[in-house]
Amino acid sequence: QVQLVESGGGLVQAGGSLRLSCAASGTINSINAMGWYRQAPGKQRELVATITSSSTTSYADSNKGRFTISTDNTKNTVYLQMDSLKPEDTAIYYCHAQIRTRTWRSYELYWGQGTQVTVSS
């Protein structure tokens, strides 16, 4: 009953910016954390950034100072503002969220379908 819908991916030149959005919908009791992972061709999926319900943020070293993660809790939406993009940022970006659907259930991890980000040199 939970789905994550992503938007904002696309093609951008090096040095440009994109903002990714991911909205969680369905039966949601609480969200413990939301974030972004990415997977480039030939590489494993890696953490980009996360934010917890207490607003604690974490970033991969490769994007610190360039990416900013934030949430709109009233909309169950997480954003990833990406500035000063580099060709190395090219990947499929996946939204994830740790969500509890009922008070008596444990948190489970949900994934979006992914959105392509391509940065040209």
trRosetta pair geometry for C-beta under 8 A, 3 or more apart (Angstrom, degrees):
i j d omega theta_ij theta_ji phi_ij phi_ji
1 26 4.3 152 144 -179 68 116
1 27 3.9 21 120 15 137 108
1 101 6.3 102 64 -140 114 136
2 24 6.5 -8 -166 -168 99 97
2 25 7.3 159 -147 83 54 39
2 26 4.0 -157 -95 68 42 143
2 27 6.5 -90 -59 54 80 65
2 28 6.4 97 -107 -73 109 85
2 97 7.9 -126 164 82 131 123
2 99 5.6 159 -142 92 163 154
2 101 6.3 -125 -39 -86 119 109
2 110 5.3 -98 115 -87 122 159
3 24 7.4 166 85 -147 38 54
3 25 5.9 -19 61 61 83 86
3 26 5.7 114 11 -35 71 126
3 110 7.5 -153 -120 179 22 136
4 22 5.4 5 -177 -176 104 106
4 23 7.2 160 -152 77 55 38
4 24 5.4 -24 -98 -94 76 70
4 95 4.8 -154 159 97 136 122
4 96 7.5 -99 -41 -106 174 22
4 97 6.0 162 -84 6 129 118
4 110 5.6 148 -23 127 115 111
4 111 6.7 -119 39 138 135 19
4 112 3.8 -95 106 -75 114 85
4 113 7.9 -175 85 -6 86 64
5 22 6.9 161 78 -151 41 56
5 23 5.2 -17 58 58 95 89
5 25 7.0 8 1 9 112 114
5 112 6.8 161 -86 -130 9 111
6 9 7.3 38 139 -18 112 109
6 20 6.6 -14 -165 -173 99 101
6 21 6.9 154 -154 85 50 53
6 22 4.8 -15 -97 -98 75 85
6 93 7.5 178 -168 99 149 91
6 94 7.8 -109 -56 -139 157 35
6 95 5.0 -179 -80 -10 111 123
6 112 4.4 90 -31 168 114 152
6 113 6.7 -142 25 50 113 76
6 114 7.0 -69 45 160 155 3
6 115 4.5 -138 127 -29 127 119
7 20 7.3 160 84 -155 42 58
7 21 5.0 -12 60 59 89 100
7 22 7.8 173 20 -76 63 45
7 115 6.8 155 -113 -97 12 153
8 18 6.0 128 159 170 95 97
8 19 5.3 -95 -153 97 139 54
8 20 4.1 -178 80 -110 133 42
8 21 5.1 121 -27 9 128 77
8 80 8.0 162 96 58 148 85
8 115 6.6 74 61 135 66 161
9 18 7.1 48 -122 175 33 147
9 20 6.4 33 -60 -104 69 101
9 93 6.4 -180 -89 38 116 111
9 115 3.3 -177 -20 152 134 104
9 116 5.0 121 156 64 140 44
9 117 5.0 -110 -141 -66 92 67
10 18 6.4 180 46 -118 92 131
10 116 7.6 85 -73 91 17 80
10 117 7.1 11 45 -118 37 57
10 118 7.4 -85 136 37 33 84
11 118 4.7 -20 -107 73 73 108
11 119 8.0 169 -156 -82 52 27
11 120 6.7 33 -174 -21 96 108
12 16 3.9 -138 172 86 113 137
12 17 7.1 -137 -166 52 156 20
12 18 5.6 -142 -24 -48 150 108
12 85 5.7 68 97 59 125 154
12 117 7.7 -24 21 -165 106 83
12 118 7.4 148 25 84 60 58
12 119 5.7 -23 75 -109 83 69
12 120 7.4 -166 95 19 33 82
13 16 5.0 98 61 -20 67 123
13 119 7.3 64 176 -162 12 67
13 120 5.3 -45 -112 66 57 95
14 85 6.3 -133 -134 96 42 76
14 86 6.0 35 -136 -125 97 40
14 87 6.0 -35 -83 -39 112 79
14 119 5.7 85 -83 167 62 103
14 120 6.6 -107 -24 89 79 48
14 121 5.4 36 -30 -120 134 43
15 84 6.1 -21 -134 -135 46 52
15 85 6.7 -59 18 52 11 67
16 85 5.5 -29 67 34 65 116
16 119 7.5 -172 49 -131 99 92
17 81 7.3 -6 -169 -176 111 78
17 82 6.1 163 -153 91 62 61
17 83 4.7 -9 -104 -106 106 62
17 84 7.6 20 -79 -14 81 37
17 85 6.6 169 -90 -18 32 106
18 82 4.9 -1 60 58 79 112
18 85 6.7 43 7 -58 97 144
18 117 6.3 -170 63 -129 161 112
19 79 6.1 -9 -176 -170 100 107
19 80 6.9 166 -156 82 52 50
19 81 5.0 -13 -109 -105 91 65
19 82 7.0 -176 -84 21 39 73
20 36 6.9 91 88 -105 145 143
20 79 6.7 153 83 -159 57 53
20 80 4.3 2 53 52 107 101
20 82 7.0 46 -6 -10 97 113
20 93 6.0 -84 -105 109 163 148
20 95 7.7 -167 149 -69 120 101
20 115 6.4 165 -132 67 113 140
20 117 7.6 -64 -67 -68 122 125
21 77 6.1 -10 -168 -173 94 115
21 78 7.6 154 -156 83 47 46
21 79 5.5 -17 -101 -104 67 77
22 34 7.1 180 87 -177 122 123
22 36 7.6 170 -10 -83 143 90
22 77 6.5 158 81 -154 46 65
22 78 5.0 -12 61 59 101 89
22 79 7.7 -175 22 -78 72 35
22 95 3.4 146 -123 -115 156 154
22 97 7.6 -172 130 -44 126 113
22 112 5.7 -105 -135 -52 119 149
23 75 6.4 -62 -126 150 104 98
23 76 6.3 82 -163 93 67 82
23 77 4.5 -24 -98 -97 74 94
24 28 6.3 94 131 -82 116 146
24 31 6.6 134 58 -90 161 137
24 34 7.4 -126 -29 -103 129 127
24 76 4.3 -94 62 150 93 116
24 77 7.3 -163 14 -79 71 43
24 97 5.3 -29 -80 20 137 175
24 99 6.5 175 -167 -80 148 142
24 110 7.3 107 -124 80 111 142
25 28 7.6 -109 -158 -21 19 123
25 76 6.9 147 -72 83 50 137
26 101 7.7 -44 122 -119 106 107
27 101 4.8 50 111 -158 102 101
27 102 7.6 -2 149 -55 119 75
28 31 6.5 -6 -170 -50 122 92
28 76 6.3 85 82 -114 174 152
28 99 5.8 -70 -127 -162 91 121
28 100 7.9 88 -162 74 58 50
28 101 6.5 -66 -102 -115 32 56
29 99 7.8 128 44 175 71 78
29 100 4.8 -59 66 106 113 88
29 101 5.7 89 -4 157 100 14
29 102 5.5 138 -41 -103 142 11
29 103 5.6 -164 -159 -59 149 56
29 105 7.6 141 18 49 145 100
30 53 7.4 6 173 -100 101 150
30 99 7.3 170 89 -152 44 58
30 100 5.0 8 54 50 86 108
31 34 6.2 7 168 -46 128 100
31 53 6.4 155 97 -83 69 104
31 76 6.4 142 -28 -137 148 93
31 97 5.9 -45 -144 -175 112 112
31 98 6.9 116 -165 78 63 60
31 99 5.2 -25 -104 -102 72 77
31 100 7.8 -156 -76 22 29 71
32 52 6.8 -33 159 -151 63 80
32 53 5.5 -74 -147 -21 35 118
32 98 4.3 -51 60 100 104 114
32 99 7.4 -157 13 -79 80 28
32 100 7.1 73 -28 -16 102 98
32 107 5.1 -19 0 -116 137 152
33 50 5.8 11 177 -178 118 110
33 51 6.7 169 -154 88 74 41
33 52 4.7 -36 -99 -109 93 61
33 53 6.7 -90 -67 -24 53 74
33 97 7.1 -179 95 -149 53 51
33 98 4.6 35 47 28 86 116
34 50 7.2 169 93 -152 35 67
34 51 6.0 -13 64 61 78 88
34 71 6.2 115 50 -94 133 122
34 78 3.9 -158 128 -56 136 144
34 95 7.3 -13 -172 -172 97 92
34 96 7.0 169 -155 91 53 52
34 97 4.5 -9 -107 -105 82 86
34 98 7.5 -138 -68 21 45 68
35 47 7.2 -12 149 -151 138 89
35 48 7.1 166 168 64 93 81
35 49 5.7 -156 -152 102 94 52
35 50 3.3 -34 -88 -105 142 68
35 51 6.3 158 -80 14 80 61
35 58 7.9 -14 -116 60 138 94
35 69 6.8 -4 -125 -148 68 155
35 78 6.9 -99 -66 172 21 161
35 95 7.7 159 90 -154 34 54
35 96 5.6 -16 66 62 78 92
35 97 7.7 159 21 -81 58 49
36 47 8.0 105 90 -166 55 52
36 48 4.2 -41 101 62 98 126
36 49 5.4 23 44 49 100 79
36 50 7.6 -157 26 -73 55 53
36 69 6.9 -157 8 -104 110 121
36 78 7.5 -165 -45 125 90 127
36 80 5.0 12 -30 -65 156 147
36 93 5.7 -9 -168 -173 113 103
36 94 6.9 145 -157 76 60 47
36 95 6.1 -35 -100 -101 70 51
36 96 7.3 164 -94 19 21 82
37 45 5.1 36 158 174 127 104
37 46 6.4 165 -159 82 85 30
37 47 5.8 -52 -106 -102 81 38
37 48 5.9 177 -111 -1 21 92
37 93 7.3 159 85 -156 41 55
37 94 4.8 -18 66 62 91 101
37 96 6.1 39 -3 -11 106 123
38 45 7.0 174 89 -149 25 67
38 46 6.2 -25 62 61 72 80
38 48 5.2 73 -9 -56 103 120
38 89 7.8 -41 169 -168 171 63
38 91 3.9 78 171 109 112 142
38 92 6.5 160 -154 80 68 43
38 93 4.7 -28 -97 -100 92 65
38 94 6.9 173 -87 15 36 76
38 117 7.6 -49 -129 37 127 122
39 43 6.4 -175 -162 86 62 84
39 44 7.0 -79 -125 153 93 25
39 45 4.2 -41 -76 -93 107 72
39 46 7.2 140 -87 12 55 68
39 91 5.7 156 70 -172 28 109
39 92 5.3 -17 59 57 86 94
39 94 7.1 29 -2 -10 101 116
39 114 7.9 -47 36 -126 107 134
40 43 4.5 30 65 36 89 126
40 90 6.3 83 -121 96 105 71
40 91 4.1 -73 -71 -96 71 99
40 92 7.9 172 -81 16 33 66
43 46 7.2 -35 144 -17 115 113
43 91 7.9 -61 63 -113 124 118
45 94 7.0 -17 -145 26 126 136
46 60 6.7 62 144 -98 111 149
47 50 6.8 -42 -161 -29 114 105
47 58 7.5 -19 157 114 134 113
47 60 5.6 157 98 -64 81 105
48 59 7.5 -27 155 -144 49 64
48 60 5.8 -66 -134 1 31 120
48 63 6.5 12 -161 29 79 152
48 67 6.8 -86 170 143 100 170
48 80 6.9 19 123 -135 135 146
48 93 6.9 3 -25 -135 159 100
49 57 6.7 -8 -172 -170 101 96
49 58 6.5 169 -151 87 55 56
49 59 4.9 -6 -103 -104 93 69
49 60 7.0 -98 -60 1 62 78
49 63 7.2 -88 -50 87 106 131
49 67 5.8 -148 -40 122 140 128
49 69 4.0 -175 133 -39 134 134
49 80 6.3 147 50 -118 129 107
50 57 7.0 167 86 -150 51 51
50 58 4.9 5 50 50 93 101
50 69 7.0 114 71 111 4 171
51 55 6.5 -14 -172 -141 102 38
51 56 7.0 161 -151 78 54 43
51 57 4.9 -15 -99 -98 82 77
51 58 7.8 -169 -72 20 43 67
51 69 4.9 -163 -36 123 116 119
51 70 7.0 99 -63 -111 167 19
51 71 5.8 -160 100 -27 143 112
51 78 6.7 171 43 -133 119 115
52 55 6.8 -60 71 10 72 15
52 56 4.5 9 32 49 117 92
52 57 7.9 -142 11 -66 74 37
55 71 7.9 -132 -105 33 75 114
57 69 5.6 163 -137 63 117 109
59 63 5.9 -120 -178 83 110 89
59 64 4.7 132 106 -86 133 76
59 67 6.3 161 -136 74 122 107
59 69 7.4 -177 -82 -1 91 113
60 63 5.4 56 70 25 92 95
60 64 7.3 -140 90 -36 42 81
61 64 5.8 -34 -142 -3 36 117
62 88 7.4 -116 -176 124 127 126
63 66 5.0 -100 -165 63 68 105
63 67 4.1 16 155 4 122 121
63 82 7.6 -53 -155 -127 129 89
63 89 7.3 88 -92 -105 113 110
64 67 7.6 -54 -85 41 21 85
66 82 6.8 24 141 -157 92 61
66 83 5.4 -145 -167 72 68 75
66 84 4.7 -102 -131 61 110 108
66 85 7.6 139 171 -75 128 42
67 80 6.1 -14 -167 -172 109 92
67 81 6.7 153 -158 82 53 57
67 82 5.2 -10 -106 -105 88 67
67 83 7.3 -177 -80 26 39 70
68 80 7.4 156 78 -156 45 46
68 81 4.4 -7 57 56 96 108
68 83 7.8 27 0 1 98 106
69 78 6.7 -6 -169 -176 95 102
69 79 6.9 160 -153 84 48 57
69 80 5.5 -15 -100 -102 75 71
69 81 7.8 -159 -72 23 28 73
70 78 7.4 163 88 -155 37 59
70 79 5.0 -13 63 57 84 104
70 81 7.3 22 10 -6 108 107
71 77 6.6 154 -156 87 65 52
71 78 5.0 -31 -99 -101 83 67
71 79 7.1 -180 -86 14 31 78
72 75 4.4 17 106 35 114 108
72 76 7.9 -35 90 21 73 18
72 77 4.7 4 51 60 99 103
72 79 7.4 57 -12 -19 92 110
73 76 7.1 31 -160 -76 39 43
78 95 6.6 151 65 -144 118 110
78 97 7.3 -178 -8 -84 133 104
80 93 7.3 -133 60 178 155 146
82 85 5.7 54 143 -79 108 101
82 89 6.9 137 -171 -177 135 152
82 117 7.5 30 56 -148 169 151
85 89 5.1 -102 -157 48 84 150
85 117 7.8 -130 -144 169 138 118
85 119 4.6 -150 145 -111 114 136
86 89 5.2 114 60 -10 68 99
86 119 6.1 89 103 121 21 155
87 90 5.8 -17 -176 -15 54 115
87 119 5.0 -151 -98 98 37 100
87 120 6.9 13 -98 -161 95 11
87 121 4.7 -15 -58 -63 135 94
88 119 7.8 -32 36 65 36 133
89 117 6.4 -57 134 122 94 126
89 119 5.1 58 63 -4 98 144
90 117 6.3 -154 -129 105 43 75
90 118 5.2 36 -130 -129 103 49
90 119 5.1 -131 -61 29 86 81
91 117 6.2 5 57 58 58 98
92 114 4.3 15 170 -177 113 126
92 115 7.0 150 -159 69 69 25
92 116 5.5 -38 -102 -94 73 61
92 117 7.5 155 -107 19 22 74
93 114 6.5 146 72 -153 37 69
93 115 5.5 -28 62 63 91 80
93 116 7.8 157 16 -103 78 12
93 117 5.4 41 -15 -7 116 118
94 111 5.8 -12 176 -162 119 100
94 112 5.6 176 -162 61 65 87
94 113 7.9 -145 -124 92 84 16
94 114 4.7 -35 -85 -91 80 80
95 111 7.1 141 83 -161 59 47
95 112 3.7 51 48 -3 98 132
96 109 6.1 -4 -173 -171 111 96
96 110 6.7 160 -154 83 59 50
96 111 5.3 -19 -101 -100 82 65
96 112 7.2 -117 -63 4 43 81
97 109 7.3 158 81 -150 37 53
97 110 5.1 -15 60 58 86 99
98 107 4.7 31 170 169 95 126
98 108 7.2 172 -151 81 59 23
98 109 5.5 -27 -96 -93 70 69
98 110 7.9 174 -86 17 23 75
99 107 6.5 144 69 -150 17 79
99 108 6.3 -35 66 62 70 73
99 109 8.0 124 19 -107 73 22
99 110 5.7 -6 20 2 120 121
100 103 7.4 72 141 -101 125 24
100 105 5.7 163 -160 85 86 87
100 106 6.8 -116 -111 145 100 19
100 107 4.8 -64 -61 -89 87 64
100 108 7.4 120 -93 11 45 73
101 105 5.8 -5 54 63 80 146
101 108 7.5 -10 -13 28 99 117
102 105 4.3 80 59 3 91 110
105 108 7.7 -31 146 -19 115 106
112 115 7.6 -19 126 -19 131 89
